[in-house]
Amino acid sequence: MRVLGIDPGYAIVGWGVVEYISNRFAPIGYGAVITEKDTPFEQRLVEIYESVFDIWPRRSAACRSTNTHPCRSSRPSPATARP
C-alpha cells in the first residue's frame, strides 16, 4: 500500500509518499510546495491545491494522511512533485 503524507502550511507544504510492504516502509518520493512570500493568500491556496493534487495520480497512493486527519482513500487536496 502507498500512503501520501502531507505536512500542511500556507507558505510551505511538505509531502512524502511511502510504500508499506511486508511490515516495512520504503520511501517513494518527497518534496515541498513553496509559495512566494508576496503572493496573495488566495493565490497561495490555489497553487498549493494544484500542486498537491498533481502528486496523487503520479505516485499512485492508496490513501493519504495529514497531521490532523487519519488515512483516507478520497481525493487529496493537492503540490509540486519531485522525482
Helices and strands as residue ranges (DSSP letters): E 2-7, E 12-21, E 24-34, H 41-59, E 63-66
